[in-house]
């Protein structure tokens, strides 16, 4: 079928969808990327495929070593089921096929991303006298109010490709860029993000964000927030249900942006639409000013206010929690809730340092996210977390055990990321068995980052110290391959379509630079 015929077919399909009452609208211009966005929106089976089966046959991968739940294991073969999960792990036998790589470690789930913000990296870095998270938000609002769905697709595709190359094998997208640049309602931005992840082969948990107010006092959203906000829980949940089954869960933005009355109603709506185990993520206690304002207006800290309003549990992930007190952290651990730390972004914005060592030693769950995506690197998030604790305490090896630091920190964050992602493929009836992430163990999705012992930062190391070398000095150049669901997504540092992805991203960035 030639290009003209394809475009006519797409137009007929769009017209049919409109006539049948479909909630999805066709983009103004059907380009190749536009066709993908539209087709994503009108094919309900695609979201299930991206978190489920990726092959029709079983296969086996063999590695010189793996990082299992109990630590390093040498010469292991991993049998992968047709649905992309690990069926069995056994010792590699003499005469087996050649090895598929060096050290396989669990793929790292990226538990918190605002993918459009990677376009903001390098902007707003001039000294202005009031430099903080709050001044940075002004630049972010300018970007948010100028970006089109087509530009968002190119930016997201680039960002998600960077994630794969850097060892992230799943992304939880905290998505609040809902409406058009003029404020018009529509699903195009959500479709663009989903299509971008699909094209590069990165599984995604889409968490639409509920945003209602501009502060703890209930002030209405200002002009810079118009693309984020909904007028009511009912309006928001209608948009969420229109995107189902692509939606994994929901994210109330923060207690600044969600009144407590709305929060209880929102959780009830999520329970009814997505199930009582659907993940719920929220920004909380990121900034000292946020805590002070909450105390002044509500009489409680944000975490105590949240815990007094809803029933916290394993489905809840609190993003940042930078200024949580020990009593609040104990309350979270007792409830089984997790925290999502974003060390690079928290350093970038001057948020502060979460007491990760205390949380780690107390048995708390933690994940990492690339958040503002100024630098996308799974190992650098882990490094920044460890080094932040060292700087705070003026001592070394803060998240380490006798087994070292690299494997311990990576495993802790990968397992916590798997809990935060809470991937549950949804069948037509709305039910599905959990898809577990973050460990190399039977029953978990076969997501691996394979490290090369001859990499620039791992050279000369035994397998026992490769992870320590990677933690303190390594980057994506030490990665030999990345597997998702047992399928190789990155080889030789590249993803499929690398040149076209980079070219389209450059074009989008040139347009955005003129706008902001």
ChimeraX attribute file (.defattr): number of C-alpha atoms within 10 A of each C-alpha:
attribute: neighborCount
match mode: 1-to-1
recipient: residues
	/A:1	7
	/A:2	6
	/A:3	10
	/A:4	9
	/A:5	10
	/A:6	14
	/A:7	17
	/A:8	12
	/A:9	13
	/A:10	18
	/A:11	15
	/A:12	12
	/A:13	16
	/A:14	20
	/A:15	14
	/A:16	12
	/A:17	16
	/A:18	14
	/A:19	9
	/A:20	9
	/A:21	8
	/A:22	14
	/A:23	16
	/A:24	18
	/A:25	16
	/A:26	22
	/A:27	16
	/A:28	8
	/A:29	11
	/A:30	17
	/A:31	13
	/A:32	11
	/A:33	17
	/A:34	22
	/A:35	19
	/A:36	19
	/A:37	27
	/A:38	22
	/A:39	18
	/A:40	20
	/A:41	27
	/A:42	18
	/A:43	9
	/A:44	15
	/A:45	14
	/A:46	18
	/A:47	25
	/A:48	17
	/A:49	14
	/A:50	20
	/A:51	23
	/A:52	21
	/A:53	18
	/A:54	17
	/A:55	15
	/A:56	10
	/A:57	11
	/A:58	15
	/A:59	16
	/A:60	16
	/A:61	18
	/A:62	25
	/A:63	21
	/A:64	17
	/A:65	22
	/A:66	27
	/A:67	24
	/A:68	17
	/A:69	15
	/A:70	6
	/A:71	12
	/A:72	16
	/A:73	18
	/A:74	16
	/A:75	16
	/A:76	20
	/A:77	23
	/A:78	23
	/A:79	21
	/A:80	26
	/A:81	24
	/A:82	18
	/A:83	20
	/A:84	27
	/A:85	27
	/A:86	25
	/A:87	20
	/A:88	15
	/A:89	18
	/A:90	11
	/A:91	13
	/A:92	18
	/A:93	11
	/A:94	6
	/A:95	6
	/A:96	9
	/A:97	12
	/A:98	9
	/A:99	15
	/A:100	16
	/A:101	19
	/A:102	23
	/A:103	28
	/A:104	29
	/A:105	26
	/A:106	30
	/A:107	32
	/A:108	33
	/A:109	31
	/A:110	32
	/A:111	34
	/A:112	30
	/A:113	23
	/A:114	18
	/A:115	27
	/A:116	24
	/A:117	19
	/A:118	20
	/A:119	25
	/A:120	21
	/A:121	12
	/A:122	9
	/A:123	13
	/A:124	15
	/A:125	10
	/A:126	8
	/A:127	7
	/A:128	9
	/A:129	7
	/A:130	9
	/A:131	14
	/A:132	14
	/A:133	15
	/A:134	12
	/A:135	14
	/A:136	16
	/A:137	14
	/A:138	13
	/A:139	16
	/A:140	19
	/A:141	16
	/A:142	16
	/A:143	20
	/A:144	26
	/A:145	22
	/A:146	17
	/A:147	23
	/A:148	18
	/A:149	23
	/A:150	21
	/A:151	22
	/A:152	26
	/A:153	30
	/A:154	26
	/A:155	29
	/A:156	27
	/A:157	28
	/A:158	24
	/A:159	27
	/A:160	29
	/A:161	28
	/A:162	22
	/A:163	24
	/A:164	32
	/A:165	28
	/A:166	24
	/A:167	30
	/A:168	32
	/A:169	30
	/A:170	29
	/A:171	26
	/A:172	28
	/A:173	25
	/A:174	25
	/A:175	23
	/A:176	23
	/A:177	24
	/A:178	25
	/A:179	22
	/A:180	21
	/A:181	16
	/A:182	11
	/A:183	15
	/A:184	11
	/A:185	13
	/A:186	16
	/A:187	22
	/A:188	25
	/A:189	23
	/A:190	25
	/A:191	24
	/A:192	28
	/A:193	26
	/A:194	28
	/A:195	26
	/A:196	26
	/A:197	23
	/A:198	21
	/A:199	15
	/A:200	23
	/A:201	23
	/A:202	23
	/A:203	26
	/A:204	27
	/A:205	30
	/A:206	24
	/A:207	26
	/A:208	26
	/A:209	26
	/A:210	29
	/A:211	27
	/A:212	28
	/A:213	23
	/A:214	17
	/A:215	19
	/A:216	21
	/A:217	15
	/A:218	14
	/A:219	12
	/A:220	15
	/A:221	19
	/A:222	10
	/A:223	10
	/A:224	16
	/A:225	20
	/A:226	23
	/A:227	22
	/A:228	22
	/A:229	23
	/A:230	21
	/A:231	13
	/A:232	14
	/A:233	19
	/A:234	13
	/A:235	10
	/A:236	20
	/A:237	19
	/A:238	13
	/A:239	18
	/A:240	24
	/A:241	15
	/A:242	16
	/A:243	20
	/A:244	17
	/A:245	19
	/A:246	26
	/A:247	21
	/A:248	25
	/A:249	30
	/A:250	26
	/A:251	24
	/A:252	25
	/A:253	23
	/A:254	27
	/A:255	26
	/A:256	23
	/A:257	22
	/A:258	22
	/A:259	18
	/A:260	17
	/A:261	9
	/A:262	15
	/A:263	19
	/A:264	14
	/A:265	14
	/A:266	22
	/A:267	21
	/A:268	13
	/A:269	19
	/A:270	20
	/A:271	14
	/A:272	10
	/A:273	17
	/A:274	21
	/A:275	15
	/A:276	14
	/A:277	15
	/A:278	21
	/A:279	25
	/A:280	24
	/A:281	27
	/A:282	23
	/A:283	22
	/A:284	25
	/A:285	25
	/A:286	23
	/A:287	20
	/A:288	14
	/A:289	11
	/A:290	20
	/A:291	18
	/A:292	16
	/A:293	18
	/A:294	22
	/A:295	15
	/A:296	13
	/A:297	12
	/A:298	13
	/A:299	12
	/A:300	16
	/A:301	22
	/A:302	28
	/A:303	24
	/A:304	15
	/A:305	16
	/A:306	19
	/A:307	15
	/A:308	12
	/A:309	13
	/A:310	12
	/A:311	12
	/A:312	20
	/A:313	18
	/A:314	18
	/A:315	20
	/A:316	23
	/A:317	32
	/A:318	25
	/A:319	26
	/A:320	28
	/A:321	25
	/A:322	24
	/A:323	23
	/A:324	22
	/A:325	15
	/A:326	12
	/A:327	10
	/A:328	17
	/A:329	22
	/A:330	16
	/A:331	16
	/A:332	25
	/A:333	20
	/A:334	12
	/A:335	15
	/A:336	16
	/A:337	21
	/A:338	27
	/A:339	30
	/A:340	27
	/A:341	28
	/A:342	28
	/A:343	28
	/A:344	26
	/A:345	20
	/A:346	23
	/A:347	14
	/A:348	15
	/A:349	18
	/A:350	13
	/A:351	19
	/A:352	17
	/A:353	20
	/A:354	23
	/A:355	19
	/A:356	20
	/A:357	18
	/A:358	15
	/A:359	18
	/A:360	16
	/A:361	10
	/A:362	12
	/A:363	10
	/A:364	21
	/A:365	23
	/A:366	26
	/A:367	29
	/A:368	30
	/A:369	31
	/A:370	29
	/A:371	28
	/A:372	24
	/A:373	24
	/A:374	18
	/A:375	18
	/A:376	25
	/A:377	23
	/A:378	28
	/A:379	24
	/A:380	22
	/A:381	23
	/A:382	25
	/A:383	22
	/A:384	19
	/A:385	26
	/A:386	24
	/A:387	20
	/A:388	21
	/A:389	21
	/A:390	16
	/A:391	12
	/A:392	11
	/A:393	11
	/A:394	10
	/A:395	10
	/A:396	12
	/A:397	15
	/A:398	22
	/A:399	22
	/A:400	17
	/A:401	12
	/A:402	7
	/A:403	13
	/A:404	15
	/A:405	22
	/A:406	25
	/A:407	23
	/A:408	18
	/A:409	23
	/A:410	27
	/A:411	22
	/A:412	21
	/A:413	26
	/A:414	26
	/A:415	22
	/A:416	26
	/A:417	31
	/A:418	24
	/A:419	25
	/A:420	32
	/A:421	33
	/A:422	23
	/A:423	25
	/A:424	22
	/A:425	22
	/A:426	22
	/A:427	12
	/A:428	11
	/A:429	6
	/A:430	13
	/A:431	12
	/A:432	12
	/A:433	10
	/A:434	13
	/A:435	18
	/A:436	20
	/A:437	29
	/A:438	29
	/A:439	26
	/A:440	25
	/A:441	20
	/A:442	17
	/A:443	18
	/A:444	21
	/A:445	28
	/A:446	30
	/A:447	30
	/A:448	28
	/A:449	28
	/A:450	26
	/A:451	27
	/A:452	21
	/A:453	22
	/A:454	14
	/A:455	19
	/A:456	16
	/A:457	19
	/A:458	23
	/A:459	13
	/A:460	13
	/A:461	15
	/A:462	10
	/A:463	21
	/A:464	19
	/A:465	18
	/A:466	24
	/A:467	27
	/A:468	22
	/A:469	17
	/A:470	23
	/A:471	25
	/A:472	18
	/A:473	14
	/A:474	20
	/A:475	19
	/A:476	21
	/A:477	16
	/A:478	21
	/A:479	26
	/A:480	23
	/A:481	25
	/A:482	30
	/A:483	22
	/A:484	26
	/A:485	27
	/A:486	27
	/A:487	17
	/A:488	15
	/A:489	21
	/A:490	24
	/A:491	15
	/A:492	11
	/A:493	18
	/A:494	16
	/A:495	19
	/A:496	14
	/A:497	11
	/A:498	14
	/A:499	11
	/A:500	12
	/A:501	19
	/A:502	16
	/A:503	13
	/A:504	16
	/A:505	22
	/A:506	15
	/A:507	13
	/A:508	20
	/A:509	18
	/A:510	10
	/A:511	14
	/A:512	18
	/A:513	13
	/A:514	8
	/A:515	12
	/A:516	16
